[in-house]
Amino acid sequence: MTGIQAEMGAMREALMRLVRIEEQHAATQDAVRRSFERLDKLDERLDALDEQVAGIRGPLMWLAGIAASVVAGLVSLFIGRGL
């Protein structure tokens, strides 16, 4: 009888450790889930920023072309006056 009680006590301790491990595992799963949710939100924001940059890139290239033409015109004007 004493041996059975000792074994039951050991089983109870093992069960309590298992319960603690399961609680820690649940907390870890929750943290991982929240991390992935946060990553999904950041990914959405990054996609939105990519779209905005793509929308801005066209007009910036157009303005850069105009600026290059103006600079080339001014340089040719100064070279023409110098000759």
Secondary structure, DSSP 8 states (H G I E B T S, - for coil): -HHHHHHHHHHHHHHHHHHHHHHHHHHHHHHHHHHHHHHHHHHHHHHHHHHHHHHHHHHHHHHHHHHHHHHHHHHHHHHHHH-
